[in-house]
Amino acid sequence: MNKFLIFIDAADDAAMWPMSSLLEVSVAGDATILMRFRGLASGTGDDEGNSLVTLTCTSDTELKVFKSIADAIGGKSFKSTGYVVVADDVNSSYVDSDITACAITLDS
């Protein structure tokens, strides 16, 4: 069964990727986490054609947020439903209470 990560940053702006498309998770600066996904236009894994989700979080909580994302992916709900909503700005629902927003940048 495919497993998916869901992000919603506005009422009509959402994205869902299979876990297999996740290339990396990194800290871009204080309170900023980047999740890079292989986009539809990319076959190589290089930056061109990749999609990006920027998570904003409380200052100095990046490691805690990393762990919460990993826990959600490994959790029972993910195994039974096949998806995790990592960030939902519309409903203010996040896998970690220190996530405050997300922004989605899709591949071209």
N, C-alpha and C positions, 0 to 999 in steps of 0.2 A: 504494500500500500504506500502511495506517495504521501509525504508529510509536508505541510505548507506553513509558511510564516506570513501573517497578515499585518498590514500597516494601513491606517486610515488617518489622513491629515486634514480632510475637509469632507463635507457632505457628499461631494461628487469627485473626490480624489482619494483613491485607495489602490493598493497593489497587493498581490499575493505571489510569492515565489515558492517553488519546491525547495526543500532543505538542500538538495543536491546542487542548487544554484548559488548557495552562499559561498563566497570566495574568501572573505575576511571580515573580521570585526576589529576595529582599532580606535584608539583615542586620538582625536585630532587637536585637542587642546582642552583646557579646563572646562568641564561640563558639556563636552561634545563627543559623541560616539558615532563612528561611521560604520555602517554595515553595507558592504559592497556585494552585489549579486551579478552573476553572469546574465547579461541581457539577451534579448532576442537577436540582436544584430551581432553579437559576439560569439565566435566559436573558439577563440583562443585563450580567453581568460585575461587578455590585456585590458587596459583601461578603456579603449575605444569600444563602444557598444555596451558597456556595463552600466547597470543601474545602481543608484546609491540611496540609502535611507540615512538621514542624519537624525540622531536622537539627541535631544537636549535633556540634560539631567541636572540635578543639584550638584553644586561644586564639590569636587573631591569624592564623588560616590561612584565613579566609573567602574571600579572593580566589583563593587556590590551589584551594580546593574548587570555586568557581565555574568556574574554568578546566577542572578535571577533569571536571565534569559536561558542560560544553560539548564537550570533546574526546570524551567517550564518546558523546554524541549525534551528533557528526560522524564517528565512527569506522566502520571497515569492518564490524565485528560488528553495529552498529546497522542498517547498510544491508542486511545479509544476513538477519538474524533478525527485524528489525522491533521489537526491544525492548532496553531497557537496565535492568538491576537497579541502581538508584541506591543503595539501602540495604537490607540484609538483616540485621536484628539477630539472627535465629535462627542463621544460619551465620557471623556476624561478617564479612560480605562487603560491601564498599563500593567505589564508583567512585574513592574517594580514601582513602588510609590515615589521613588526619586526621579523617574522619567517625567518630564513636564511637557514635552512636545516632540513631534516628529515632522520631517519634511521629506518628501519623495521626489527624486530626480530620476526619471525614466530614461532608458537608452534611446538613441535616436534611430 
